[in-house]
């Protein structure tokens, strides 16, 4: 199966208030160029609207570590809660995933990989957003300054994937040459 070229982008950004001290930036991300655009592009999503994601995050946040600062990356098909914590003596400079949900149903999704030797980290657009947030966190002297740092959808680079099949193509060429 060949995957068509595609690109990710941030199509929306909002800040919600969880409690008097805690806020959450939500990045609404699209994957453009895939066949099933309703699954990957917010403007084509009919069953859930972006403002419902913020409500769901507020409701769910009571189950996450209390000593945390987080942001959300919401694609139409999956929403991930990422951020920093001091719970369980975790290094507070490491980014952790607190929760992962099916965006439409808000059912929690499994963290565990199908293959225990590999673990999905982030897709290319999530990497761009996570790097952007990590820069803000790292350069903010205090948590209130982190929350109040200005953000814009245009500040987050797009993830452009020119050939999403290159690894498969390379491996198939290698198999032919080495007769694997």
Residue frames as a rotation matrix with the C-alpha (Angstrom) as fourth column:
UNK 1
0.580 0.815 0.000 0.00
0.815 -0.580 0.000 0.00
0.000 0.000 -1.000 0.00
UNK 2
-0.512 -0.729 0.455 1.36
0.734 -0.646 -0.208 3.40
0.446 0.228 0.866 -0.98
UNK 3
0.159 0.493 -0.856 0.66
0.819 -0.549 -0.165 6.41
-0.551 -0.675 -0.491 1.22
UNK 4
0.517 0.042 0.855 0.08
0.676 -0.634 -0.377 9.69
0.526 0.772 -0.356 -0.67
UNK 5
-0.670 -0.725 0.160 2.23
0.529 -0.618 -0.582 12.73
0.521 -0.306 0.797 0.06
UNK 6
0.502 0.858 -0.108 0.70
0.679 -0.314 0.664 14.83
0.536 -0.407 -0.740 2.83
UNK 7
-0.593 -0.663 0.457 1.34
0.145 -0.647 -0.749 17.68
0.792 -0.378 0.480 5.20
UNK 8
0.036 0.539 -0.842 0.36
0.990 0.097 0.105 18.51
0.138 -0.837 -0.530 8.75
UNK 9
-0.583 -0.202 0.787 -0.56
0.151 -0.979 -0.139 21.95
0.798 0.038 0.601 9.98
UNK 10
-0.714 0.401 -0.574 -2.06
0.581 -0.119 -0.805 23.70
-0.391 -0.908 -0.147 12.98
UNK 11
-0.485 0.625 0.612 -5.52
0.544 -0.332 0.770 24.93
0.685 0.707 -0.179 11.98
UNK 12
0.534 0.668 0.518 -6.59
-0.056 -0.584 0.810 26.30
0.843 -0.462 -0.274 15.35
UNK 13
-0.560 -0.712 -0.423 -5.24
0.497 0.120 -0.859 27.24
0.663 -0.692 0.287 18.75
UNK 14
0.386 0.694 0.608 -7.02
-0.231 -0.565 0.792 28.09
0.893 -0.446 -0.058 21.97
UNK 15
-0.820 -0.572 -0.009 -6.23
-0.093 0.148 -0.985 28.37
0.565 -0.806 -0.175 25.67
UNK 16
0.337 0.925 -0.174 -8.63
0.053 0.166 0.985 26.95
0.940 -0.341 0.006 28.21
UNK 17
-0.352 -0.356 0.866 -8.69
-0.824 -0.321 -0.467 27.39
0.444 -0.878 -0.180 31.98
UNK 18
-0.292 0.172 -0.941 -8.69
0.233 0.967 0.105 24.21
0.928 -0.189 -0.322 34.03
UNK 19
0.466 0.371 -0.803 -8.65
0.880 -0.103 0.463 25.88
0.089 -0.923 -0.375 37.47
UNK 20
0.984 0.014 -0.179 -7.41
0.045 -0.984 0.170 29.16
-0.174 -0.176 -0.969 38.92
UNK 21
0.265 -0.962 -0.062 -3.77
-0.429 -0.175 0.886 28.09
-0.864 -0.208 -0.459 38.46
UNK 22
-0.498 -0.474 0.726 -3.85
0.238 0.730 0.640 25.74
-0.834 0.491 -0.251 35.49
UNK 23
0.333 0.512 -0.792 -4.42
-0.711 -0.415 -0.567 26.43
-0.619 0.752 0.226 31.81
UNK 24
-0.077 -0.337 0.938 -4.06
0.423 0.841 0.337 24.31
-0.903 0.423 0.078 28.71
UNK 25
-0.253 -0.052 -0.966 -3.14
-0.800 -0.551 0.239 25.33
-0.545 0.833 0.097 25.19
UNK 26
0.244 0.400 0.883 -4.97
0.239 0.858 -0.455 23.20
-0.940 0.322 0.114 22.62
UNK 27
-0.589 -0.454 -0.669 -3.45
-0.603 -0.304 0.738 22.86
-0.538 0.838 -0.094 19.18
UNK 28
0.530 0.763 0.371 -6.02
-0.152 0.516 -0.843 21.73
-0.834 0.390 0.389 16.59
UNK 29
-0.477 -0.843 -0.251 -3.99
-0.518 0.039 0.855 19.93
-0.711 0.537 -0.455 13.93
UNK 30
0.727 0.654 -0.211 -4.88
-0.518 0.319 -0.794 18.72
-0.452 0.686 0.570 10.45
UNK 31
-0.439 -0.749 0.497 -3.28
0.072 0.522 0.850 16.18
-0.896 0.409 -0.175 8.16
UNK 32
0.434 0.588 -0.682 -3.96
-0.584 -0.393 -0.710 17.32
-0.685 0.707 0.173 4.60
UNK 33
-0.216 -0.483 -0.849 -3.60
-0.970 0.201 0.133 15.07
0.106 0.852 -0.512 1.58
UNK 34
-0.900 -0.003 0.436 -4.94
-0.122 0.961 -0.247 11.83
-0.418 -0.275 -0.866 3.03
UNK 35
-0.810 0.586 -0.018 -7.87
0.186 0.286 0.940 10.15
0.556 0.758 -0.341 1.33
UNK 36
0.066 0.864 -0.500 -10.29
0.867 0.199 0.458 10.15
0.495 -0.463 -0.735 4.28
UNK 37
-0.569 -0.418 0.708 -10.24
0.180 -0.904 -0.389 13.91
0.802 -0.094 0.589 4.94
UNK 38
0.473 0.784 0.403 -13.10
-0.310 -0.280 0.909 13.75
0.825 -0.555 0.111 7.49
UNK 39
0.780 -0.226 -0.584 -10.82
0.574 0.631 0.522 11.72
0.251 -0.742 0.621 9.74
UNK 40
-0.032 -0.980 -0.197 -7.85
0.998 -0.041 0.042 14.09
-0.049 -0.195 0.980 9.41
UNK 41
-0.785 -0.224 0.578 -9.07
0.356 -0.926 0.124 17.67
0.507 0.303 0.807 8.73
UNK 42
-0.755 0.463 -0.464 -11.05
0.411 -0.217 -0.885 19.67
-0.510 -0.860 -0.027 11.28
UNK 43
-0.613 0.551 -0.566 -13.03
-0.655 -0.755 -0.026 21.70
-0.441 0.355 0.824 8.72
UNK 44
-0.420 0.448 -0.789 -14.38
-0.587 0.529 0.613 18.41
0.692 0.721 0.041 7.31
UNK 45
-0.942 0.041 -0.333 -15.23
0.264 0.703 -0.660 16.89
0.207 -0.710 -0.674 10.69
UNK 46
-0.336 0.911 0.240 -18.97
-0.237 -0.329 0.914 16.65
0.912 0.250 0.327 11.15
UNK 47
0.292 0.572 -0.767 -19.43
0.464 0.616 0.636 14.77
0.837 -0.541 -0.086 14.42
UNK 48
0.423 -0.196 -0.885 -17.36
0.860 -0.220 0.460 16.83
-0.284 -0.956 0.075 16.90
UNK 49
0.739 -0.152 0.656 -16.38
0.188 -0.889 -0.417 20.47
0.647 0.432 -0.628 16.94
UNK 50
-0.225 -0.974 -0.002 -13.15
0.300 -0.067 -0.952 21.88
0.927 -0.215 0.307 18.40
UNK 51
-0.272 0.121 0.955 -14.86
-0.743 -0.657 -0.128 23.61
0.612 -0.744 0.269 21.36
UNK 52
0.821 0.567 -0.062 -16.12
-0.427 0.682 0.594 20.21
0.379 -0.462 0.802 22.57
UNK 53
0.278 -0.812 -0.514 -12.50
0.464 0.581 -0.669 19.07
0.841 -0.052 0.538 22.93
UNK 54
-0.557 -0.481 0.677 -11.81
-0.271 -0.666 -0.695 21.87
0.785 -0.571 0.240 25.43
UNK 55
0.272 0.749 0.604 -14.83
-0.906 -0.013 0.424 20.84
0.325 -0.662 0.675 27.50
UNK 56
0.860 0.044 -0.508 -13.69
0.004 0.996 0.092 17.20
0.510 -0.081 0.857 27.45
UNK 57
-0.152 -0.983 -0.101 -10.18
0.310 0.049 -0.949 18.16
0.938 -0.176 0.297 28.55
UNK 58
-0.390 0.065 0.919 -11.52
-0.729 -0.632 -0.264 20.14
0.563 -0.773 0.294 31.52
UNK 59
0.643 0.735 0.216 -13.70
-0.731 0.505 0.460 17.20
0.229 -0.453 0.862 32.57
UNK 60
0.801 -0.339 -0.494 -10.88
0.232 0.936 -0.266 14.65
0.553 0.099 0.828 32.20
UNK 61
0.056 -0.908 0.416 -8.08
-0.260 -0.415 -0.872 16.67
0.964 -0.060 -0.259 33.80
UNK 62
0.451 0.165 0.877 -9.08
-0.883 -0.062 0.465 15.59
0.131 -0.984 0.118 37.30
UNK 63
0.987 -0.030 0.156 -7.65
0.008 0.990 0.142 12.13
-0.159 -0.139 0.977 36.52
UNK 64
0.531 -0.838 0.123 -4.17
0.306 0.054 -0.950 13.35
0.790 0.542 0.286 35.54
UNK 65
-0.190 -0.681 -0.708 -1.21
0.954 0.043 -0.297 14.14
0.232 -0.731 0.641 37.81
UNK 66
0.786 0.527 -0.322 -1.84
0.606 -0.761 0.232 17.26
-0.123 -0.378 -0.918 39.90
UNK 67
0.287 -0.781 -0.555 1.78
0.004 -0.578 0.816 18.43
-0.958 -0.236 -0.163 39.73
UNK 68
-0.252 -0.333 0.909 1.74
0.849 0.376 0.372 19.01
-0.465 0.865 0.188 36.00
UNK 69
-0.091 0.203 -0.975 1.70
-0.472 -0.871 -0.137 21.58
-0.877 0.448 0.176 33.22
UNK 70
-0.389 -0.008 0.921 0.32
0.543 0.806 0.236 20.35
-0.744 0.592 -0.309 29.92
UNK 71
-0.425 0.323 -0.845 -0.82
-0.770 -0.621 0.149 21.14
-0.476 0.714 0.513 26.40
UNK 72
0.164 0.575 0.801 -3.06
0.104 0.798 -0.594 19.21
-0.981 0.181 0.071 24.02
UNK 73
-0.803 -0.253 -0.539 -2.64
-0.524 -0.130 0.842 18.21
-0.283 0.959 -0.029 20.41
UNK 74
-0.078 0.900 0.428 -6.06
-0.063 0.424 -0.903 17.48
-0.995 -0.098 0.024 18.95
UNK 75
-0.959 -0.016 -0.281 -6.41
-0.281 0.134 0.950 15.87
0.022 0.991 -0.133 15.57
UNK 76
-0.101 0.991 -0.087 -9.96
-0.949 -0.070 0.308 14.98
0.299 0.113 0.948 14.52
UNK 77
0.435 0.271 -0.859 -9.18
-0.235 0.955 0.182 11.29
0.869 0.123 0.479 15.18
UNK 78
0.284 -0.383 -0.879 -6.95
0.851 0.524 0.047 11.46
0.442 -0.761 0.475 18.31
UNK 79
0.647 -0.126 0.752 -6.17
-0.349 -0.926 0.145 13.92
0.678 -0.356 -0.643 21.10
UNK 80
0.185 -0.685 -0.705 -2.99
0.746 0.565 -0.353 13.63
0.640 -0.460 0.616 23.15
UNK 81
0.968 0.060 0.244 -2.24
-0.128 -0.720 0.682 15.34
0.216 -0.692 -0.689 26.45
UNK 82
0.288 -0.947 -0.139 1.47
0.741 0.313 -0.594 16.11
0.607 0.068 0.792 26.76
UNK 83
0.692 -0.074 0.718 3.48
-0.310 -0.929 0.203 18.10
0.652 -0.363 -0.666 29.27
UNK 84
-0.399 -0.917 -0.010 5.70
-0.174 0.087 -0.981 18.17
0.900 -0.389 -0.194 32.31
UNK 85
0.773 0.634 -0.001 5.27
-0.150 0.185 0.971 16.75
0.616 -0.751 0.238 35.81
UNK 86
-0.324 -0.837 0.440 7.16
-0.791 -0.015 -0.612 16.25
0.519 -0.546 -0.657 39.05
UNK 87
0.634 0.628 0.451 5.00
-0.767 0.582 0.269 13.29
-0.094 -0.517 0.851 40.08
UNK 88
0.955 -0.215 0.204 6.95
0.191 0.973 0.131 10.11
-0.227 -0.086 0.970 40.97
UNK 89
0.277 -0.917 -0.288 10.28
-0.035 -0.309 0.950 11.97
-0.960 -0.254 -0.118 40.77
UNK 90
0.483 -0.089 0.871 10.11
0.863 0.218 -0.457 12.25
-0.150 0.972 0.182 36.97
UNK 91
-0.647 -0.736 -0.201 12.57
0.653 -0.670 0.352 14.80
-0.394 0.097 0.914 35.59
UNK 92
0.212 0.856 -0.471 10.48
0.431 -0.514 -0.741 17.90
-0.877 -0.046 -0.478 35.15
UNK 93
-0.245 -0.323 -0.914 12.27
-0.638 -0.656 0.403 18.81
-0.730 0.682 -0.046 31.91
UNK 94
-0.974 -0.061 0.218 11.08
0.097 0.758 0.645 15.62
-0.204 0.650 -0.732 30.16
UNK 95
-0.404 0.876 -0.264 7.86
-0.909 -0.352 0.221 15.73
0.101 0.330 0.939 28.17
UNK 96
-0.892 0.205 0.403 5.36
0.028 0.915 -0.403 13.05
-0.451 -0.348 -0.822 29.21
UNK 97
-0.576 0.804 -0.149 2.12
-0.267 -0.012 0.964 11.83
0.773 0.595 0.222 27.74
UNK 98
-0.803 0.327 0.498 -0.66
-0.530 -0.011 -0.848 11.97
-0.272 -0.945 0.183 30.36
UNK 99
-0.058 0.859 0.509 -3.56
0.060 0.512 -0.857 10.73
-0.997 -0.020 -0.081 28.29
UNK 100
-0.954 -0.108 -0.280 -4.64
-0.275 -0.063 0.959 9.84
-0.122 0.992 0.031 24.78
UNK 101
-0.244 0.953 0.179 -8.26
-0.055 0.170 -0.984 9.91
-0.968 -0.250 0.011 23.61
UNK 102
-0.496 0.348 0.796 -10.34
0.868 0.172 0.465 9.13
0.025 0.921 -0.388 20.59
UNK 103
-0.997 0.010 -0.071 -11.34
-0.004 -0.996 -0.084 12.72
-0.071 -0.084 0.994 19.81
UNK 104
-0.518 0.852 -0.071 -14.83
-0.377 -0.153 0.914 11.85
0.768 0.500 0.400 18.63
UNK 105
0.342 0.695 -0.633 -15.93
0.232 0.590 0.773 9.48
0.911 -0.411 0.040 21.42
UNK 106
0.162 -0.472 0.866 -13.49
-0.812 -0.563 -0.154 10.69
0.561 -0.678 -0.475 24.11
UNK 107
0.999 0.025 -0.034 -12.71
-0.005 0.874 0.487 7.10
0.042 -0.486 0.873 25.00
UNK 108
0.392 -0.915 0.096 -9.22
-0.695 -0.226 0.682 6.65
-0.603 -0.334 -0.725 26.39
UNK 109
0.798 -0.212 -0.564 -6.83
-0.391 0.530 -0.753 5.02
0.459 0.821 0.340 23.93
UNK 110
0.866 -0.492 -0.092 -4.11
0.458 0.705 0.542 2.54
-0.201 -0.512 0.835 24.80
UNK 111
0.614 -0.757 -0.222 -0.55
-0.713 -0.653 0.256 3.74
-0.338 0.001 -0.941 25.28
UNK 112
0.043 -0.663 0.748 1.00
-0.201 0.727 0.656 0.33
-0.979 -0.178 -0.102 24.84
UNK 113
-0.282 -0.225 -0.933 2.42
-0.940 -0.132 0.316 -0.53
-0.194 0.965 -0.175 21.42
UNK 114
0.818 0.541 -0.196 1.30
-0.575 0.784 -0.235 -3.58
0.026 0.305 0.952 19.47
UNK 115
0.512 -0.758 -0.404 4.94
0.359 0.616 -0.701 -4.55
0.780 0.214 0.588 19.18
UNK 116
0.934 -0.076 -0.350 6.66
0.323 -0.246 0.914 -4.28
-0.156 -0.966 -0.205 22.59
UNK 117
0.000 -0.998 0.069 10.01
0.923 0.026 0.385 -3.59
-0.386 0.064 0.920 20.86
UNK 118
-0.696 -0.173 0.697 8.75
0.510 -0.802 0.310 -0.32
0.505 0.572 0.647 19.38
UNK 119
-0.124 0.675 -0.727 6.81
0.822 -0.340 -0.457 2.61
-0.556 -0.654 -0.513 20.76
UNK 120
0.161 0.284 0.945 5.08
0.802 -0.595 0.043 5.32
0.575 0.752 -0.323 18.76
UNK 121
-0.626 -0.430 -0.651 6.43
0.727 -0.625 -0.285 8.65
-0.284 -0.652 0.703 19.93
UNK 122
0.031 0.638 -0.769 4.84
-0.020 -0.769 -0.639 11.39
-0.999 0.035 -0.011 17.83
UNK 123
0.506 0.153 0.849 3.84
0.836 0.154 -0.526 12.01
-0.211 0.976 -0.050 14.24
UNK 124
-0.407 -0.774 0.485 5.75
0.860 -0.503 -0.081 14.73
0.307 0.384 0.871 12.32
UNK 125
0.006 0.445 0.896 3.20
0.073 -0.893 0.443 17.47
0.997 0.062 -0.038 13.11
UNK 126
0.927 0.282 -0.247 3.09
0.236 0.070 0.969 16.50
0.291 -0.957 -0.002 16.79
UNK 127
0.151 -0.955 -0.256 6.87
0.985 0.124 0.118 16.74
-0.081 -0.270 0.960 16.82
UNK 128
-0.436 -0.267 0.860 6.73
0.492 -0.870 -0.020 20.31
0.754 0.414 0.511 15.47
UNK 129
0.468 0.702 0.536 4.13
-0.145 -0.538 0.831 21.32
0.872 -0.466 -0.150 18.08
UNK 130
0.857 -0.168 -0.487 5.93
0.508 0.429 0.747 19.54
0.083 -0.888 0.453 20.92
UNK 131
-0.186 -0.978 0.090 9.22
0.966 -0.199 -0.166 21.19
0.181 0.056 0.982 19.99
UNK 132
-0.226 0.212 0.951 7.49
0.158 -0.955 0.250 24.60
0.961 0.207 0.183 19.87
UNK 133
0.786 0.589 0.186 5.95
-0.123 -0.146 0.982 24.08
0.606 -0.795 -0.042 23.32
UNK 134
0.599 -0.636 -0.487 9.21
0.801 0.482 0.356 22.72
0.008 -0.603 0.798 24.74
UNK 135
-0.397 -0.727 0.560 11.04
0.694 -0.637 -0.336 25.85
0.601 0.256 0.757 23.59
UNK 136
0.126 0.526 0.841 8.47
-0.243 -0.806 0.541 28.06
0.962 -0.272 0.026 25.32
UNK 137
0.941 0.238 -0.241 8.61
0.135 0.389 0.911 25.95
0.311 -0.890 0.333 28.50
UNK 138
0.316 -0.913 -0.259 12.39
0.939 0.340 -0.051 25.87
0.134 -0.227 0.965 28.54
UNK 139
-0.551 -0.567 0.612 12.76
0.560 -0.795 -0.232 29.62
0.618 0.215 0.756 28.06
UNK 140
0.354 0.733 0.581 10.03
-0.112 -0.583 0.804 30.64
0.928 -0.350 -0.125 30.53
UNK 141
-0.659 -0.690 0.301 11.42
-0.350 -0.073 -0.934 31.47
0.666 -0.720 -0.193 34.00
UNK 142
-0.752 0.480 0.452 8.08
-0.421 0.177 -0.890 30.69
-0.507 -0.859 0.069 35.70
UNK 143
-0.655 0.596 0.463 4.95
0.686 0.727 0.035 28.65
-0.316 0.341 -0.885 35.00
UNK 144
0.347 0.814 -0.465 2.72
0.413 -0.578 -0.704 31.77
-0.842 0.052 -0.537 34.75
UNK 145
-0.083 -0.438 -0.895 5.11
-0.654 -0.654 0.381 33.14
-0.752 0.617 -0.232 32.13
UNK 146
-0.943 -0.178 0.281 4.89
0.050 0.760 0.648 29.84
-0.329 0.625 -0.708 30.26
UNK 147
-0.199 0.955 0.221 1.08
0.822 0.285 -0.492 29.99
-0.533 0.084 -0.842 30.27
UNK 148
0.553 0.486 -0.676 1.05
0.210 -0.867 -0.452 33.64
-0.806 0.108 -0.582 29.21
UNK 149
-0.596 -0.790 -0.145 3.63
0.001 -0.181 0.983 33.36
-0.803 0.586 0.109 26.45
UNK 150
0.190 0.717 -0.670 1.96
-0.751 -0.334 -0.570 34.44
-0.632 0.612 0.475 23.19
UNK 151
-0.561 -0.265 0.785 1.30
0.233 0.859 0.456 31.71
-0.794 0.439 -0.420 20.68
UNK 152
0.065 0.570 -0.819 0.05
-0.819 -0.439 -0.370 31.72
-0.570 0.695 0.438 17.12
UNK 153
0.702 0.231 0.674 -0.87
0.104 0.903 -0.418 29.01
-0.705 0.363 0.609 14.63
UNK 154
0.930 -0.364 -0.043 1.53
-0.132 -0.222 -0.966 30.62
0.342 0.904 -0.255 12.15
UNK 155
0.298 -0.863 0.409 4.47
-0.955 -0.270 0.124 30.23
0.004 -0.428 -0.904 14.56
UNK 156
0.163 -0.189 0.968 4.32
-0.293 0.928 0.230 26.42
-0.942 -0.321 0.096 14.48
UNK 157
-0.601 -0.449 -0.662 6.04
-0.749 0.026 0.662 24.99
-0.280 0.893 -0.351 11.39
UNK 158
0.610 0.761 -0.221 4.11
-0.784 0.537 -0.312 22.67
-0.119 0.364 0.924 9.10
UNK 159
-0.216 -0.597 0.773 5.22
-0.253 0.798 0.546 19.08
-0.943 -0.078 -0.324 8.76
UNK 160
0.426 0.287 -0.858 5.68
-0.891 -0.030 -0.453 18.35
-0.155 0.957 0.243 5.08
UNK 161
-0.020 -0.352 0.936 6.03
-0.141 0.927 0.346 14.73
-0.990 -0.125 -0.068 4.07
UNK 162
-0.106 -0.095 -0.990 7.23
-0.947 -0.295 0.130 14.52
-0.304 0.951 -0.059 0.47
UNK 163
-0.103 0.051 -0.993 7.59
-0.552 0.828 0.100 10.74
0.827 0.559 -0.057 0.34
UNK 164
0.204 0.243 0.948 6.00
-0.971 0.171 0.165 8.87
-0.122 -0.955 0.271 3.24
UNK 165
0.974 0.223 0.051 6.92
-0.209 0.958 -0.196 5.56
-0.092 0.180 0.979 1.55
UNK 166
0.420 -0.876 -0.238 10.70
-0.755 -0.192 -0.627 6.02
0.503 0.443 -0.742 1.38
UNK 167
-0.264 -0.528 0.808 11.54
-0.876 0.481 0.029 3.54
-0.404 -0.700 -0.589 4.15
UNK 168
0.451 0.522 0.724 9.36
-0.144 0.843 -0.518 0.84
-0.881 0.129 0.456 2.57
UNK 169
0.958 -0.123 -0.260 10.87
-0.264 -0.025 -0.964 1.59
0.112 0.992 -0.057 -0.87
UNK 170
0.115 -0.986 0.118 14.41
-0.952 -0.144 -0.269 1.51
0.283 -0.081 -0.956 0.49
UNK 171
-0.168 -0.144 0.975 13.84
-0.660 0.752 -0.003 -1.74
-0.732 -0.644 -0.221 2.32
UNK 172
0.763 0.510 0.398 12.30
-0.038 0.649 -0.760 -3.38
-0.645 0.565 0.514 -0.76
UNK 173
0.733 -0.596 -0.330 15.31
-0.533 -0.201 -0.822 -2.27
0.423 0.778 -0.465 -2.85
UNK 174
-0.180 -0.812 0.556 17.66
-0.982 0.178 -0.059 -3.64
-0.051 -0.556 -0.829 -0.18
UNK 175
0.227 0.354 0.907 15.75
-0.377 0.891 -0.253 -6.97
-0.898 -0.285 0.336 -0.18
UNK 176
0.985 0.156 -0.071 16.15
-0.117 0.310 -0.943 -7.27
-0.125 0.938 0.324 -3.96
UNK 177
0.390 -0.915 -0.104 19.87
-0.738 -0.244 -0.629 -6.51
0.550 0.322 -0.770 -3.84
UNK 178
-0.470 -0.618 0.630 20.61
-0.881 0.365 -0.300 -8.74
-0.045 -0.696 -0.717 -0.85
UNK 179
-0.288 0.498 -0.818 17.97
-0.364 0.733 0.574 -11.29
0.886 0.463 -0.030 -1.84
UNK 180
-0.883 0.006 0.470 16.46
-0.467 0.092 -0.879 -11.30
-0.049 -0.996 -0.079 1.66
